[in-house]
Structure formats: C-alpha cells, structure tokens
Amino acid sequence: MDFPMCEYVKTGGGRCGSPAVRDDKYCFFHRRLMYHMPYTELFSELLGEIEAGKLPKIANFAFPFLDDGAAIQIGFMQVVHGLSHGRLNTRQGRLLLSALHGAAANLKFMNEAIAEGAKNRFERKKPMASAEPPVEAIEQAK
C-alpha cells in the first residue's frame, strides 16, 4: 500500500519519514510547524558594493528550526557571524548562544533516550517465571 510521506527536509539533509496528513505534503508535526512557526530572521547583510541603478544583493540570515545537530551548528555559525560583523549586539548574542547551548544539551539527551528505547525494543524478552514454586521451596516447606 502506497501512502504519501512527509516532504519536510531537516537542516542536516535527512527526510522526516513519517506519513503525510491526508491532502497535505507534511506529517502532523511538520504541518503545524510549517504553518504556525514564524520565520525568524536574525539579520540581513549587503553583499558586495552597491551599484548605481541596481538593487543591492542582500543575504538574509534566518535562524534555523533546531531539529537536529546540523541545525544547531548552523545556528552557532550564524550567531558568531552576526556578532563578529556587528549585526547582532552582545546581549542578543548571549541570549542566542544560551538557547543554542540548551538545544545542544537537550539533543544529546534526546538521542540517548531514543537509542535506549531502540535497545529495549529489540532486546530479547526473558521467559516468564513459572506459576509453580521451585521444587526446593516445596521441600523446605515440608
């Protein structure tokens, strides 16, 4: 049976892999994310010299959705770039770096929890104990 898959591509390049909601291209989670999550632009920067009669080239630095390690790394690079080029002030930089640090720590714990859950799911189950007491226990009771 074929069913449409979520078309969301994570910052690291991986696909979501969940089934898409009927009549939509995203799964339930990413549908809500794409339609309700605001686009957060950190700063904009002019590229090159401004030429007469031409529109300037502008680079917009959007803060990535922190869904994997690659997104967190990109966020770090953008904050460092913004601070080093004077596009972000020190207070903004501290707040953003603190948030990225928290996201990185949370990602580590989430990955460990996912790995532990997968390990427990595939472990062989121990056989259930018999309802009858062992023979030794019966003999000692006599």
N, C-alpha and C positions, 0 to 999 in steps of 0.2 A: 504494500500500500504506500503510495507516494503522498507526501504532505509537504507543504512549503516550510522551509527552515528560516529562522530569523536571519536577516541580512546585516545585522549590526556587526561591524568590524572593530575589534578592540584596538587601542592605540598601538599595541605590540604587533598587530597584524593578524591575530587569531580571530576566527569567527566565533559567534556565540554558540551555535549548535542546538539551541532549543527550538521547538516547533513554533512557527509563527501563529499569531492570533488570526482567526478567520477574517478574510478580506483586509488583511494588513500585511506589511512586509517585516514586522518586528514581533518578537515574543512579548508576553505581557509586561515583563520588567522593562525591556528596552523601548517598548511603545510608550510607556509612561515617561521614561527618561527623555526620549526624543521630543515628545510633545510638551512636557512640563518643565524640563530642566533649562534654565536660562543659559544663553550663550554668554560666557564671561570673558570679556576682552581685557587682558592685563594692560596692554599699552600698544600704541602704534608707532611706527618709525618710518621716516622717509628713507628711501633707498636712492643713493646717488644724488647728483646735482639736479636742481630744478631748472628745466629748460623753458625758455620763453615760448608761449603758445601751446605747451603740452601739459597734460595733467601729471602731477608727480606720482612716482611709484611709491606705494605705501605698503609696509609689511605690518599686518595685524598679528599680535601675539595673543592667541586665545588660550585660556587656562584649560588644560585637558580634563576630561572626566576621569577620575582616578580609579580605573577599573583593573589595572594590572601594574606590574613593576615598571614596564616601559613608560606608562603614562606618568608615574611618579617621577621617574628620571627626567622626562621631558619637562615636567613642571619645575623641577630643580634647575634645569638648564635655563629655562625661560626667566625664572626669578633672578638667577645670577646674572644673566644678560641684562635684564632690566635695571638691576642695581648698578652694575658696572658701567652702563651707558647713561645713568642718571634719569631713567624713565620711571623708576619706582623710588619712593623715598624710603628711608631706613625703617620707619615704623611699618610700612606696608610689607617690606621685605621680611622683617622679623615675623610678622603675622603669617605670611605665606609659607615661610620656611618652617615655622612651627606646625602649621597644618600639614605640610608635606612630610615632616618627621613623624607626626602621628599616623598619617596614612601608611607610611612605610612600616611602622611597627605593627599596625593593625593587619597589614597584608601578610606579614610574617606569621602572625598567629592564625590568620585565616588559612594560609597554605598548610600549616601544621595540622589544623583541625580537619581539613579536607583529606590530607594524607592519612591521618589517624582513622577517619571514618572509612576510607577505602580499605585500609588494612583490616579493620574489624569486619567489614562486609565480606571480605574474601577469606577470612580465617576459617579453618575447619571447625565445625561445632563439635564440642565434646559430647560423647554419648550420654544420654540422660541416665541418672542413677536408677537402679532397680528399686521398685517399691518394697521389696522384701529386705529385711535386715541381713547383714552378713552372717554366715554360719557361726563365726566366732562369737558374735554378740549373743546369739541364741544359746550357745553352750555355756557362756559365762553367766547368763541369767538363771540357769538351772541350779 
